[in-house]
């Protein structure tokens, strides 16, 4: 083996080792993200919650979380970081930390978003990024959902096959401007209602013709699902999207959360959350 061949062999071997190492680290990052997104969900009486996130790449920038409060409420969040892949995933981890820290110190979704924006704005502006977030508190005793919005899609509420019109909650995306306040709105829910929180990867999913799934098709898909449990609703929605796209690769992360209202009051357990009075 002459010098040139030996150098080429060593160079190719080094590149292969670097690529293998990078793939291992990406897989590790995916495992960490999957574990954080699919951790323990609240075990609840009188209601069900579930969620799923399907990244467009190995790792994604969508985020959802449940944070039970010892005053009996449960705080739900869903978010979408600008971009995809590793950069978005890193910002998603920051968003998760900001949400959990804010939930320990705030008594409502609007104040939670304000605290999150204050915590994240320096990093987001430095990176020229932003996050859209919908944060909601479900009160099982009063059967009310109080929500605040930072530039995200409003939830969809389905009652006996009909879609309820929700009042808009004003608020701009996290990272856009400092010292923001976020308006709260509230809706009364009934037994057997279900609430869908989602990211735009669902309504922007495309088929082979370039046609988008769109909100209207999503509404038609969920209208017949009122009598199903939360996990079955989730499965049906994902299956409908997959049937529509027919194997066309995702362009954006797909994330959804389902809250289904049942007869008994929720009994939140299995979480170590702070006492918050409101």
Secondary structure as UniProt FT lines:
FT   HELIX           3..37
FT   STRAND          47..54
FT   STRAND          62..68
FT   TURN            70..71
FT   STRAND          73..81
FT   HELIX           85..105
FT   HELIX           109..126
FT   TURN            127..128
FT   STRAND          131..139
FT   TURN            140..143
FT   STRAND          144..151
FT   STRAND          156..159
FT   TURN            160..161
FT   STRAND          162..164
FT   STRAND          184..188
FT   TURN            191..192
FT   STRAND          194..198
FT   HELIX           200..203
FT   TURN            208..209
FT   HELIX           214..222
FT   HELIX           223..225
FT   TURN            226..227
FT   HELIX           230..245
FT   TURN            246..247
FT   STRAND          254..261
//
